[in-house]
């Protein structure tokens, strides 16, 4: 983005007015927040399908849903997480449901969409000697399924875009929404992500030996991998003027975004975190925020030895000596790694932390890795004296990096 | 499902169970109610699912060109179609 365009954006604040989430803590934002605050993770024995062949039996699985209506009869898990989150976010924003019309856009991230249901279809198809299986299982197979399901649900006729850049997808979708709002292509955007655990994901991460057989312990000395999770997060974003016209409560300002690529390796992050640091710097610059103004970081923090080392290096590169004292948490330590929706749920949690002036903890198990030299929030929430500005980061497979900057509503 | 149930009753049960029309009781489906669009509100994916369910339930094979508006208009037309298929000698060799 060129300097002139940035300056032009400065006059066009984009604000967050609604949040919705489905995670292993339950259906809804409040269950997520109280779970995170409690410091007891939701990573437990995985039950949805047989995982006995794999290295780990753990994951952060979304519990049984409340009544969702007829829409859910053929929707994939990922679609259902997405629509439930969108409904909650719209209600919080005080926006009516359908029809949202042409001035509302949908920007979603996903890694596997309706893959679980496709796997079930093919399993039945191949086992049935007459090759019969429910065709409806394939109806929401595509990666754009969750975003499109939300668009149909609320009759949003603006752009419906799906980003699939591995674990940065959710954050990049929010970035895409921010840009569309700044360009005035839409007045309102529902931005987020949704992913459901499937055999491909479960077997893939096990085969890569990226998963820990205990709940993941980001930035800890004995960390041995990530824990998988699933769920969705949705943010309602709109221009400040639009929110003001309808008297909406502003939860936070989405101040800046950026994305970069390591262009280094399929799965391994560049060891010094150069690409991640670049994304963080560019997002802060986009937001017009100095590193010294950042009050806490919601890190990608997967708990793999390589990610956490590269991310810590990036934080030190961006924040200098402040990296020793800036509170760092990882939402993944509690609800697992949500892949295509991780960045969305973590962005939403970052807004909650700003709003409530405290950083949620990671479960306390494991000694901090002294070599990473970070101030980790462990066991109990950390009350913030200053809660004005926060950074949420994602470092993905493929070397994709994304960073989002949020500001406290009244500080904008 | 009891063997003495009429074809129409069996189809209504299939609709509710196989298409996951939760909250709808088979007896609340009117024989003449349109299956698609107005009426029961089914769509084209439901049509595919219904064909698979009918083939399993009634042990017959339905060619795609047969899935027309006429046979799949309502429970009544679908029951007449299924009964007709079951009675034709042609079907004997495709039953399995």
Interface residues (C-beta under 8 A of the other chain):
Chain A: X70 X73 X74 X130 X132 X133 X134 X135 X136 X139
Chain B: X18 X19 X20 X21 X22 X23 X45 X46 X48 X49 X52 X55 X56 X96
